[in-house]
Every structure is written in structure tokens, then in C-alpha cells.
């Protein structure tokens, strides 16, 4: 087993062809176990004082547990051994004693509250749908059948969408428990939803768009959230793509926003021409980040605002129309209204970076034209249409054949 003065860079970059243990030279007994699949976990190997048996206890996984934190936890474990404790045995005892109720409390406090703005919904779902059924069970004794019974009960009540929601939260809770080494395996692995997600087809009306955009400046949301929603309407891009916008993706001289393939749904780099109103929003956000090229334009404490925060803001602060709407309805609405003002389907798909219809199949493979000039004209034309909608003016007549305003 190789010994090494482990560094953060080594831990992050190391790969192996067979499972390998790297022993730390700094903290005796600390081991980084690396698997060929890329999973990296921290363990401590020690000798139990009672009988001299070699024991191993898992501390956690990288990157959730960094090298620095792993060394601190390893030192704590070694100190416990010197005091006569058996960390591996103690951990097993805790696992055997932990109930689902205990696990739910830990999940809410240590994960959901820290990482999810919707943590109260997780807490409510666990309280209403999970705790009454399996809350008193030992967490390590829960089986797939127990999870399936919970989901089937929601289906029998006719609550298909809720059944998917409950499964998603239960799956996340048990996966987190495995990552944090509270459990060895998740009973939710392999449990499939009993109902397909309902596909939304909501398209906002012209009046809906007018009411939303008129309400936006005075809405009880942050200025950053207002700008995100405005860019969703102006560009038709996905919430996650807008929320994750970095200064380095913007070319002010060319008035372009380039979304790298790592951030797009289809993995393809996507260039979004910025219409004058969109460019105005982007310039305003750039003024807030200064010279830092990798800074997020929309952030909280340095991290990008998440798309679920946009959905939360829309759900609570911008339901100003008769029928409930979501941020993803904007993208569908942009596509529909672009078609209504005469923008051709293949150009709309190029604007949305959406591979289907005209861009799918053999035609899409051989036609690599990205229609950049057409995309710019389309987005400029769409921005003008949005201004007309807010001003309550009729749409201009458009020639579909030429794609120009008559």
C-alpha cells in the first residue's frame, strides 16, 4: 500500500485502475481509498486495544470531506482509540440504533436546511408521508418494499404527482445517509416512480405576459431575481443556464453570451445573441462583479443562484395571472410567440438550442449551420415584440417567407 504526504491537489486528481489505498504520512492511520470508478473515501485503520485486532472505520467521502477535515476526524478517531474506544464498533452501534425518524432529523438539519431553500417542503413531506409509516423502524432495516408501499399508497389515493415527489425526497434522504456513512446502502436504490411526470404545455397568453412584466419591477424579489426573470423572457434560455451566467461568458463588443457545453442540456456550446434590452440587463449585472471574469452575474455569497430559487420566487411573488405559471412556461411561451410573429421553426430551435424537429435526425447531422445572423434578428425582433406587449400594442405584420418586418 503506497504511503504519501497527501495533498489536496493529489486527492482531487488521482485515478487508479484497481482499488488502491493511499496511506497518509501526516496523520498515522488515515487512508484515502480510491476505486477505478472514481469514488474516493477516507478511512482510519487502527488497532483495537481490547484484543489487538486491526479495525477500519470510514470517515466519509471526498469531496464532501476534504483532506483537511479528514485529518481532523482521523485525529479524533485515533484519540478515541487511545481512550479505549472502538470507533468502528461505536459506529455500527449507532447505525443499529438509528431510526428513520432520527435519520430524517439529521437530514433536515445537516443537509436540507443548508442546501435547499425548499427544505420546509422536505420536512413536511417526511412528516406527513414517511414518519407515520416507517419512522419508528431502524433505518438500516428498511427495505425496498417499505419504500414502494409508501409510493403505492399515494398512487392509490390518486396523487400521482405527489407520489413522484415523495419518492424523490426519500431517495435523496437515503442517498445522503449513504454519502455521510450513516448507512451502507440505500433501500431506495432501484425504486422507480409509479407514474410518469406530467408534461406541462402551458403557454402564457399575451395578457399574461403583459401582467407579469408589469408586475416584475415592483415584485417583492431581489434585483438579481428580477433580472433573471427578465432575461428568461428576452432570451428563452433555461433557468439554470441564466442563473449560472459568468462574466467570462459575455462578449460585450459582439453582444453575445456563450454558454459552454458543460452547462447546456445537450452538451453543445450555445451562442445567444443579446438584444439591446438583454444587453442592458447583462451590463448592469457585470457592473456589480467588477473585473472578476469567473464571477457569477447572479449570486448569493459567491455561489450562483439556483434555478429552484427562481421557481420559488415565481410561485410566491409573481402569481399575478389567473392560472398558475412556472419559469419553464416562459421558454415554451417564447417559442410559441416567436412563431406567431413569423420567425421560422429552425431559427427558433437554434435560439433555444433545442435539437428536435428540423435539427434532429439526418438533416440535423449534415446541416451544421448555426444560423447566428438569423438568431440575432429573431431575438431583436422578439425583444421588440415584448416591448409592444408591455405597451399594449398590436403585433407588427411579419413576412414569414422573408422573416422581415413588413
The 8 nearest C-alpha neighbors of each residue, nearest first, counted from 0:
[[1, 20, 21, 2, 22, 19, 30, 3],
 [2, 0, 21, 22, 3, 20, 19, 23],
 [1, 3, 22, 21, 23, 24, 0, 4],
 [4, 2, 23, 5, 24, 22, 1, 21],
 [3, 5, 24, 23, 25, 6, 2, 22],
 [6, 4, 3, 23, 9, 7, 10, 24],
 [7, 5, 9, 8, 10, 4, 66, 11],
 [6, 8, 10, 9, 66, 11, 5, 65],
 [7, 9, 11, 6, 10, 12, 13, 5],
 [10, 8, 6, 12, 11, 7, 13, 5],
 [11, 9, 7, 8, 12, 13, 6, 5],
 [10, 12, 8, 9, 13, 7, 62, 61],
 [11, 13, 9, 10, 8, 14, 7, 37],
 [14, 12, 9, 10, 11, 15, 33, 8],
 [15, 13, 12, 37, 35, 16, 33, 34],
 [16, 14, 35, 17, 34, 18, 33, 13],
 [15, 17, 35, 18, 14, 34, 19, 36],
 [18, 16, 15, 35, 19, 34, 33, 14],
 [17, 19, 34, 33, 35, 15, 16, 20],
 [18, 20, 33, 32, 17, 21, 34, 15],
 [19, 21, 32, 31, 0, 30, 22, 33],
 [22, 20, 31, 1, 30, 2, 32, 0],
 [23, 21, 2, 30, 3, 29, 1, 20],
 [22, 24, 3, 25, 4, 29, 5, 26],
 [23, 25, 4, 3, 26, 2, 27, 22],
 [24, 26, 23, 4, 27, 5, 70, 3],
 [27, 25, 29, 23, 24, 28, 70, 74],
 [28, 26, 29, 25, 24, 23, 22, 73],
 [27, 29, 44, 43, 45, 30, 26, 22],
 [30, 28, 43, 23, 27, 26, 42, 22],
 [31, 29, 22, 42, 21, 41, 43, 23],
 [30, 32, 41, 21, 20, 40, 33, 22],
 [33, 31, 20, 40, 39, 19, 30, 41],
 [34, 32, 39, 19, 18, 38, 31, 20],
 [33, 35, 18, 36, 38, 37, 17, 39],
 [34, 36, 16, 15, 37, 17, 18, 33],
 [37, 35, 34, 38, 33, 15, 16, 14],
 [36, 38, 35, 34, 39, 33, 14, 15],
 [39, 37, 34, 36, 33, 40, 35, 60],
 [40, 38, 33, 61, 32, 60, 37, 34],
 [39, 41, 60, 32, 61, 59, 31, 42],
 [42, 40, 31, 58, 59, 30, 60, 57],
 [41, 43, 57, 30, 58, 56, 29, 55],
 [42, 44, 29, 28, 56, 55, 30, 73],
 [43, 45, 55, 28, 54, 42, 56, 29],
 [46, 44, 54, 53, 28, 43, 47, 55],
 [45, 47, 53, 51, 52, 54, 48, 44],
 [48, 46, 51, 52, 49, 50, 53, 85],
 [49, 47, 51, 50, 46, 83, 80, 52],
 [48, 50, 47, 51, 83, 52, 46, 85],
 [49, 51, 52, 48, 47, 46, 53, 54],
 [52, 50, 47, 48, 46, 49, 53, 54],
 [53, 51, 47, 46, 50, 54, 48, 49],
 [52, 54, 46, 45, 47, 51, 44, 55],
 [53, 55, 45, 44, 46, 52, 47, 56],
 [56, 54, 44, 43, 45, 87, 42, 57],
 [55, 57, 87, 43, 42, 58, 86, 44],
 [56, 58, 42, 59, 41, 43, 55, 180],
 [57, 59, 42, 41, 56, 69, 72, 43],
 [60, 58, 41, 179, 40, 57, 64, 180],
 [59, 61, 40, 64, 39, 63, 41, 62],
 [62, 60, 64, 63, 39, 40, 65, 59],
 [61, 63, 64, 65, 60, 11, 39, 66],
 [64, 62, 61, 60, 65, 59, 178, 179],
 [65, 63, 61, 62, 60, 59, 68, 69],
 [64, 66, 68, 67, 62, 69, 61, 63],
 [67, 65, 69, 68, 7, 70, 64, 6],
 [66, 68, 70, 65, 69, 71, 64, 7],
 [69, 67, 71, 65, 70, 66, 64, 72],
 [68, 70, 66, 72, 71, 67, 65, 73],
 [69, 71, 73, 67, 68, 72, 74, 66],
 [72, 70, 68, 74, 73, 69, 75, 67],
 [71, 73, 75, 69, 74, 70, 68, 76],
 [74, 72, 70, 76, 75, 71, 69, 29],
 [73, 75, 77, 71, 76, 72, 78, 70],
 [76, 74, 72, 78, 73, 77, 79, 71],
 [75, 77, 73, 79, 74, 78, 72, 80],
 [76, 78, 80, 74, 79, 75, 73, 81],
 [79, 77, 75, 81, 76, 80, 74, 82],
 [78, 80, 76, 82, 84, 77, 81, 75],
 [81, 79, 84, 77, 83, 82, 78, 85],
 [80, 82, 78, 83, 79, 77, 84, 48],
 [83, 81, 79, 80, 84, 78, 77, 85],
 [82, 84, 80, 81, 48, 79, 85, 49],
 [85, 83, 80, 79, 82, 86, 81, 89],
 [84, 86, 88, 87, 89, 80, 47, 83],
 [87, 85, 89, 88, 90, 84, 76, 56],
 [88, 86, 56, 90, 89, 85, 91, 55],
 [87, 89, 91, 85, 90, 86, 92, 84],
 [88, 90, 86, 92, 87, 91, 85, 93],
 [91, 89, 93, 87, 92, 88, 86, 94],
 [90, 92, 94, 88, 93, 89, 95, 87],
 [91, 93, 89, 95, 90, 94, 88, 96],
 [92, 94, 96, 90, 91, 95, 97, 89],
 [95, 93, 91, 97, 96, 92, 90, 181],
 [94, 96, 92, 93, 97, 91, 139, 137],
 [95, 97, 93, 94, 92, 98, 137, 138],
 [98, 96, 94, 137, 95, 101, 138, 93],
 [99, 97, 137, 138, 101, 100, 136, 135],
 [98, 100, 134, 138, 102, 101, 136, 103],
 [99, 101, 134, 103, 98, 102, 104, 130],
 [102, 100, 98, 104, 99, 103, 97, 105],
 [101, 103, 99, 105, 104, 100, 106, 98],
 [102, 104, 106, 100, 105, 101, 99, 107],
 [105, 103, 101, 107, 102, 106, 108, 100],
 [106, 104, 102, 108, 103, 107, 109, 101],
 [105, 107, 103, 110, 109, 104, 108, 102],
 [106, 108, 111, 104, 105, 110, 112, 109],
 [109, 107, 105, 106, 112, 110, 104, 111],
 [110, 108, 106, 105, 107, 111, 113, 112],
 [109, 111, 106, 113, 107, 112, 108, 114],
 [110, 112, 107, 118, 115, 114, 113, 106],
 [113, 111, 118, 108, 110, 114, 107, 115],
 [112, 114, 110, 111, 115, 109, 108, 116],
 [113, 115, 111, 112, 110, 116, 118, 109],
 [116, 114, 111, 117, 118, 112, 113, 110],
 [115, 117, 118, 114, 308, 112, 119, 307],
 [116, 118, 115, 119, 120, 121, 311, 111],
 [119, 117, 121, 111, 115, 120, 112, 116],
 [118, 120, 122, 121, 117, 123, 116, 112],
 [119, 121, 123, 118, 122, 117, 124, 125],
 [122, 120, 118, 124, 119, 123, 125, 168],
 [121, 123, 119, 125, 120, 124, 126, 118],
 [122, 124, 126, 120, 125, 121, 127, 119],
 [125, 123, 121, 127, 126, 122, 128, 120],
 [124, 126, 129, 122, 123, 128, 127, 130],
 [127, 125, 123, 130, 124, 128, 122, 129],
 [128, 126, 124, 125, 123, 129, 130, 131],
 [129, 127, 125, 124, 126, 130, 131, 132],
 [130, 128, 125, 132, 131, 133, 126, 127],
 [129, 131, 134, 126, 132, 133, 125, 100],
 [132, 130, 129, 134, 133, 128, 127, 126],
 [133, 131, 130, 129, 134, 128, 149, 135],
 [134, 132, 136, 130, 135, 129, 131, 99],
 [135, 133, 130, 100, 99, 136, 131, 132],
 [134, 136, 133, 98, 99, 100, 137, 130],
 [137, 135, 133, 98, 134, 99, 138, 141],
 [136, 138, 98, 140, 139, 97, 99, 96],
 [137, 139, 99, 98, 140, 141, 97, 136],
 [138, 140, 137, 141, 182, 95, 94, 97],
 [141, 139, 137, 138, 142, 136, 95, 186],
 [142, 140, 138, 139, 186, 145, 137, 136],
 [141, 143, 186, 144, 145, 140, 146, 187],
 [144, 142, 186, 146, 145, 187, 147, 190],
 [143, 145, 147, 142, 146, 148, 141, 186],
 [144, 146, 148, 142, 143, 147, 141, 149],
 [147, 145, 143, 149, 144, 148, 150, 187],
 [146, 148, 144, 150, 149, 145, 151, 143],
 [149, 147, 151, 145, 146, 150, 144, 152],
 [148, 150, 146, 152, 147, 151, 145, 153],
 [149, 151, 147, 162, 153, 152, 148, 146],
 [152, 150, 154, 148, 153, 149, 147, 155],
 [151, 153, 155, 149, 150, 154, 148, 156],
 [154, 152, 156, 162, 158, 150, 151, 155],
 [153, 155, 151, 157, 159, 156, 158, 152],
 [156, 154, 152, 157, 153, 151, 158, 159],
 [157, 155, 153, 154, 158, 152, 159, 151],
 [156, 158, 154, 155, 159, 153, 160, 152],
 [159, 157, 161, 153, 154, 156, 160, 162],
 [158, 160, 162, 154, 161, 157, 194, 153],
 [159, 161, 162, 163, 158, 164, 196, 194],
 [160, 162, 164, 158, 163, 159, 165, 153],
 [161, 163, 159, 165, 153, 150, 160, 164],
 [164, 162, 166, 161, 160, 165, 192, 167],
 [163, 165, 161, 167, 162, 166, 160, 168],
 [164, 166, 162, 168, 167, 163, 161, 169],
 [165, 167, 169, 163, 164, 168, 170, 162],
 [166, 168, 164, 170, 165, 169, 171, 163],
 [169, 167, 171, 165, 170, 166, 172, 164],
 [170, 168, 166, 172, 171, 167, 165, 173],
 [171, 169, 167, 187, 168, 173, 172, 166],
 [170, 172, 174, 168, 169, 173, 175, 167],
 [173, 171, 169, 175, 170, 174, 168, 106],
 [172, 174, 176, 185, 175, 170, 171, 169],
 [175, 173, 171, 177, 176, 172, 185, 170],
 [174, 176, 178, 172, 173, 177, 171, 179],
 [175, 177, 173, 181, 179, 174, 178, 182],
 [176, 178, 182, 180, 174, 175, 179, 183],
 [179, 177, 175, 180, 176, 174, 60, 59],
 [178, 180, 176, 177, 181, 59, 175, 60],
 [181, 179, 177, 182, 178, 176, 59, 183],
 [180, 182, 176, 179, 177, 94, 183, 178],
 [183, 181, 177, 180, 176, 184, 139, 94],
 [182, 184, 177, 180, 181, 185, 139, 176],
 [185, 183, 182, 177, 186, 174, 173, 139],
 [184, 186, 173, 187, 188, 174, 177, 183],
 [187, 185, 143, 142, 188, 141, 184, 173],
 [186, 188, 185, 170, 190, 143, 189, 146],
 [189, 187, 186, 190, 185, 170, 143, 184],
 [188, 190, 191, 187, 143, 186, 185, 170],
 [191, 189, 187, 188, 192, 147, 143, 146],
 [190, 192, 189, 193, 166, 147, 188, 194],
 [193, 191, 194, 163, 190, 195, 166, 162],
 [192, 194, 191, 195, 151, 154, 150, 162],
 [195, 193, 192, 159, 196, 163, 160, 162],
 [196, 194, 197, 192, 193, 163, 159, 160],
 [197, 195, 198, 194, 160, 163, 159, 192],
 [196, 198, 195, 199, 160, 194, 159, 200],
 [199, 197, 196, 200, 195, 201, 160, 328],
 [198, 200, 201, 197, 328, 202, 327, 196],
 [199, 201, 202, 198, 331, 328, 197, 332],
 [202, 200, 199, 328, 203, 324, 331, 332],
 [203, 201, 332, 328, 331, 200, 204, 335],
 [202, 204, 207, 332, 208, 201, 205, 328],
 [203, 205, 207, 206, 208, 202, 332, 209],
 [204, 206, 208, 207, 209, 203, 388, 336],
 [205, 207, 209, 204, 208, 210, 388, 203],
 [208, 206, 204, 210, 205, 209, 203, 320],
 [209, 207, 211, 205, 206, 210, 212, 204],
 [208, 210, 389, 206, 212, 207, 211, 388],
 [211, 209, 213, 207, 208, 212, 214, 206],
 [212, 210, 214, 208, 213, 209, 215, 207],
 [211, 213, 215, 209, 214, 210, 208, 389],
 [212, 214, 210, 211, 215, 209, 389, 216],
 [213, 215, 211, 212, 217, 216, 218, 210],
 [214, 216, 218, 212, 217, 213, 211, 225],
 [217, 215, 218, 214, 213, 225, 212, 222],
 [218, 216, 215, 214, 219, 213, 220, 225],
 [219, 217, 215, 220, 216, 214, 316, 317],
 [218, 220, 316, 217, 221, 215, 317, 312],
 [221, 219, 218, 224, 222, 225, 312, 316],
 [220, 222, 224, 223, 225, 219, 218, 226],
 [223, 221, 225, 224, 226, 220, 216, 227],
 [224, 222, 226, 221, 225, 297, 227, 284],
 [223, 225, 227, 221, 226, 222, 220, 228],
 [226, 224, 222, 228, 223, 227, 229, 221],
 [225, 227, 229, 223, 224, 228, 230, 222],
 [228, 226, 224, 230, 229, 225, 223, 231],
 [227, 229, 231, 225, 230, 226, 224, 232],
 [228, 230, 226, 232, 231, 227, 225, 233],
 [231, 229, 233, 227, 232, 228, 234, 226],
 [230, 232, 228, 235, 229, 234, 233, 236],
 [233, 231, 229, 230, 235, 234, 329, 228],
 [232, 234, 230, 231, 382, 235, 277, 229],
 [235, 233, 236, 231, 230, 232, 378, 271],
 [234, 236, 330, 231, 232, 333, 233, 351],
 [237, 235, 234, 231, 351, 330, 238, 240],
 [236, 238, 240, 239, 241, 235, 330, 231],
 [239, 237, 241, 306, 240, 242, 236, 231],
 [238, 240, 306, 242, 241, 237, 243, 305],
 [239, 241, 237, 243, 238, 242, 244, 262],
 [240, 242, 238, 244, 243, 239, 237, 227],
 [241, 243, 239, 240, 244, 304, 297, 238],
 [244, 242, 240, 241, 303, 239, 245, 295],
 [243, 245, 241, 242, 295, 296, 240, 246],
 [246, 244, 295, 247, 248, 294, 296, 293],
 [245, 247, 292, 248, 249, 293, 294, 296],
 [246, 248, 292, 245, 249, 293, 250, 294],
 [249, 247, 257, 246, 245, 256, 258, 250],
 [250, 248, 256, 247, 246, 255, 251, 257],
 [251, 249, 255, 253, 252, 254, 256, 248],
 [250, 252, 254, 253, 249, 255, 278, 282],
 [253, 251, 254, 250, 255, 249, 278, 273],
 [252, 254, 255, 251, 250, 272, 273, 249],
 [255, 253, 251, 273, 252, 250, 272, 278],
 [256, 254, 272, 250, 273, 253, 271, 249],
 [255, 257, 249, 271, 248, 270, 272, 250],
 [258, 256, 270, 248, 269, 271, 259, 255],
 [257, 259, 269, 268, 270, 256, 248, 260],
 [260, 258, 268, 261, 262, 257, 269, 263],
 [261, 259, 268, 267, 266, 263, 262, 258],
 [260, 262, 259, 266, 263, 267, 268, 258],
 [261, 263, 260, 259, 258, 240, 264, 266],
 [264, 262, 266, 260, 265, 261, 267, 259],
 [263, 265, 266, 262, 267, 260, 261, 352],
 [264, 266, 267, 263, 260, 354, 353, 352],
 [267, 265, 260, 263, 264, 261, 268, 262],
 [268, 266, 260, 265, 269, 263, 259, 261],
 [269, 267, 260, 259, 258, 266, 270, 257],
 [268, 270, 258, 257, 267, 271, 352, 259],
 [271, 269, 257, 256, 258, 272, 255, 268],
 [270, 272, 256, 255, 257, 273, 269, 350],
 [273, 271, 255, 375, 254, 256, 270, 274],
 [274, 272, 254, 278, 255, 277, 271, 275],
 [273, 275, 379, 277, 276, 278, 378, 272],
 [274, 276, 278, 277, 279, 273, 379, 382],
 [277, 275, 279, 278, 274, 280, 382, 233],
 [278, 276, 274, 280, 279, 273, 275, 233],
 [279, 277, 281, 275, 273, 280, 276, 274],
 [278, 280, 276, 282, 277, 281, 275, 283],
 [281, 279, 283, 277, 278, 282, 226, 284],
 [280, 282, 278, 284, 283, 279, 285, 277],
 [283, 281, 285, 279, 284, 280, 278, 286],
 [284, 282, 280, 286, 281, 285, 279, 287],
 [283, 285, 281, 287, 286, 282, 296, 280],
 [286, 284, 282, 287, 288, 283, 281, 296],
 [285, 287, 283, 284, 288, 289, 282, 281],
 [286, 288, 285, 284, 289, 283, 296, 282],
 [289, 287, 285, 286, 291, 294, 290, 296],
 [288, 290, 291, 286, 287, 285, 292, 294],
 [289, 291, 292, 288, 294, 246, 285, 286],
 [292, 290, 294, 293, 289, 288, 246, 247],
 [293, 291, 247, 246, 294, 290, 245, 289],
 [292, 294, 291, 245, 247, 246, 295, 248],
 [295, 293, 291, 245, 292, 246, 296, 288],
 [294, 296, 245, 297, 298, 244, 303, 243],
 [295, 297, 284, 245, 244, 298, 294, 285],
 [298, 296, 295, 303, 304, 223, 242, 243],
 [299, 297, 303, 304, 302, 301, 295, 296],
 [298, 300, 301, 302, 304, 303, 297, 295],
 [301, 299, 302, 298, 303, 304, 297, 295],
 [300, 302, 299, 298, 303, 295, 294, 297],
 [303, 301, 298, 299, 300, 304, 295, 297],
 [304, 302, 298, 243, 297, 295, 305, 242],
 [303, 305, 298, 242, 297, 299, 302, 306],
 [306, 304, 308, 307, 303, 242, 239, 309],
 [305, 307, 239, 309, 308, 238, 242, 310],
 [306, 308, 310, 309, 305, 311, 116, 117],
 [309, 307, 311, 306, 305, 310, 312, 304],
 [310, 308, 312, 306, 307, 311, 313, 224],
 [309, 311, 307, 313, 308, 312, 326, 314],
 [310, 312, 308, 314, 309, 313, 307, 315],
 [313, 311, 309, 315, 314, 310, 316, 308],
 [314, 312, 317, 310, 316, 311, 315, 309],
 [313, 315, 311, 312, 310, 316, 318, 317],
 [314, 316, 312, 313, 311, 317, 318, 310],
 [315, 317, 313, 312, 314, 318, 219, 218],
 [318, 316, 313, 319, 315, 314, 211, 218],
 [317, 319, 320, 316, 314, 323, 313, 315],
 [318, 320, 317, 211, 210, 321, 214, 207],
 [321, 319, 318, 322, 207, 210, 323, 211],
 [320, 322, 323, 319, 318, 207, 324, 210],
 [323, 321, 320, 324, 318, 319, 207, 203],
 [324, 322, 318, 321, 325, 320, 314, 319],
 [323, 325, 322, 328, 326, 318, 201, 314],
 [324, 326, 328, 327, 310, 313, 314, 323],
 [327, 325, 328, 329, 310, 313, 324, 238],
 [328, 326, 329, 325, 330, 331, 237, 238],
 [329, 327, 331, 326, 325, 330, 201, 332],
 [330, 328, 332, 327, 331, 326, 333, 232],
 [329, 331, 235, 333, 332, 328, 327, 334],
 [330, 332, 328, 334, 329, 333, 202, 335],
 [333, 331, 202, 329, 335, 330, 334, 203],
 [332, 334, 330, 336, 335, 331, 235, 337],
 [335, 333, 337, 331, 332, 336, 347, 338],
 [336, 334, 332, 338, 337, 333, 331, 339],
 [335, 337, 339, 338, 333, 334, 332, 340],
 [338, 336, 334, 339, 340, 335, 342, 333],
 [337, 339, 342, 341, 336, 335, 340, 334],
 [338, 340, 336, 337, 341, 335, 342, 334],
 [341, 339, 337, 338, 397, 342, 336, 396],
 [340, 342, 399, 338, 339, 397, 343, 402],
 [343, 341, 338, 337, 402, 340, 377, 344],
 [342, 344, 346, 345, 341, 347, 338, 399],
 [345, 343, 347, 346, 348, 342, 338, 357],
 [344, 346, 348, 347, 357, 343, 349, 358],
 [347, 345, 349, 348, 344, 343, 374, 350],
 [348, 346, 350, 344, 349, 345, 351, 334],
 [349, 347, 353, 351, 345, 346, 350, 352],
 [348, 350, 352, 346, 347, 351, 345, 353],
 [349, 351, 347, 348, 352, 374, 346, 271],
 [350, 352, 348, 353, 349, 236, 235, 347],
 [353, 351, 349, 350, 348, 354, 269, 265],
 [352, 354, 348, 351, 355, 349, 350, 358],
 [355, 353, 358, 359, 352, 348, 356, 357],
 [356, 354, 359, 358, 357, 353, 348, 360],
 [355, 357, 359, 358, 354, 345, 360, 348],
 [356, 358, 345, 359, 355, 363, 362, 344],
 [359, 357, 363, 354, 355, 356, 362, 360],
 [360, 358, 355, 363, 356, 354, 357, 362],
 [361, 359, 363, 362, 364, 358, 355, 356],
 [360, 362, 364, 363, 365, 359, 366, 358],
 [363, 361, 364, 365, 360, 366, 358, 359],
 [362, 364, 358, 359, 366, 361, 360, 365],
 [365, 363, 361, 362, 366, 360, 367, 359],
 [366, 364, 362, 363, 367, 361, 368, 360],
 [365, 367, 363, 368, 364, 362, 358, 361],
 [368, 366, 365, 369, 364, 363, 358, 370],
 [369, 367, 370, 366, 371, 365, 363, 349],
 [368, 370, 371, 367, 349, 374, 366, 346],
 [369, 371, 373, 368, 372, 374, 346, 349],
 [370, 372, 374, 373, 369, 375, 272, 270],
 [373, 371, 375, 374, 370, 376, 377, 272],
 [374, 372, 376, 370, 375, 371, 377, 346],
 [375, 373, 377, 371, 372, 376, 350, 370],
 [374, 376, 372, 378, 272, 377, 373, 379],
 [377, 375, 379, 373, 374, 378, 380, 372],
 [376, 378, 374, 380, 375, 379, 381, 373],
 [377, 379, 381, 375, 380, 376, 274, 382],
 [380, 378, 274, 382, 376, 381, 377, 375],
 [381, 379, 377, 383, 378, 382, 376, 384],
 [380, 382, 378, 384, 383, 379, 377, 385],
 [383, 381, 385, 379, 384, 380, 233, 378],
 [382, 384, 386, 380, 381, 385, 387, 379],
 [383, 385, 381, 387, 382, 386, 388, 380],
 [386, 384, 388, 382, 387, 383, 381, 389],
 [385, 387, 383, 389, 384, 388, 390, 382],
 [388, 386, 392, 384, 390, 385, 389, 391],
 [387, 389, 391, 385, 390, 386, 209, 392],
 [388, 390, 209, 386, 391, 387, 385, 213],
 [389, 391, 387, 388, 392, 386, 209, 385],
 [392, 390, 388, 389, 387, 393, 209, 386],
 [391, 393, 387, 390, 388, 394, 389, 386],
 [392, 394, 395, 391, 387, 388, 384, 390],
 [395, 393, 396, 392, 384, 387, 340, 388],
 [394, 396, 397, 393, 404, 405, 340, 384],
 [395, 397, 405, 404, 394, 398, 340, 341],
 [398, 396, 404, 405, 341, 340, 403, 399],
 [397, 399, 400, 402, 401, 403, 405, 404],
 [400, 398, 341, 402, 401, 397, 342, 343],
 [401, 399, 398, 402, 341, 403, 343, 397],
 [400, 402, 403, 398, 399, 397, 404, 341],
 [401, 403, 399, 398, 400, 342, 341, 397],
 [404, 402, 401, 398, 397, 405, 399, 400],
 [403, 405, 397, 398, 396, 402, 395, 380],
 [404, 397, 396, 403, 398, 395, 402, 401]]
